[in-house]
Amino acid sequence: MVRGKTEMKRIENATSRQVTFSKRRNGLLKKAFELSVLCDAEVALIIFSPRGKLYEFSNFSMNKTIDRYQNRTKDLMSSNNTAVEDLQLEKELDSFTITKKLEHLEVSKRKLLGGGLDSCSIDELQQLERQLERSLSKIRSRKYQILKEEIMKLKEEEKLLLEENAALQVKVRRKSSKKRETKQRSESKEQDIMDVETELFIGLPERRTTTNGFL
């Protein structure tokens, strides 16, 4: 039979809990022994039962393994503290650098707007002048580009309007031509009717004679 998956929660039945503890404890001790033999690892396992009974396994001295663990933990904690201090110092330096950059940008902005120029030397003023000229050149270039795009857009719209106008003129000419044809057919029918009416004889009926000479 397939073994079902055990739900990970406290076993409420005391007997079942004790049986499970004994089985799992023995299995865990066996795995620790196998790990130490197969991998040549230093293994120390300590287990306290629910009643406080001690079970342990160590392929070396338990005390030496514990001392080694404590020393290693202290080294790791010291290393982590140093890393945290270095990270904090780096953040403070970054914050200080960003603050200085912001202050420098604010001063440059005021100078570009014409403020705070009293303390500037001739070289600084010339540098500001060149910077403004470069900025104006970029602004003009962008403005001309936008105008060029607008002109092209208007030309495209003009082209579409001309095409629509030409199509409308064709429709108007076709309608006018149909109207003229209809009018001409109507006038032709009226002329035919008038021609038929003018051929009718108006007057007394003709006398007809028979073979005897009388009507």
Order of alpha helices (4+ residues) and beta strands (2+ residues): alpha-beta-beta-alpha-alpha
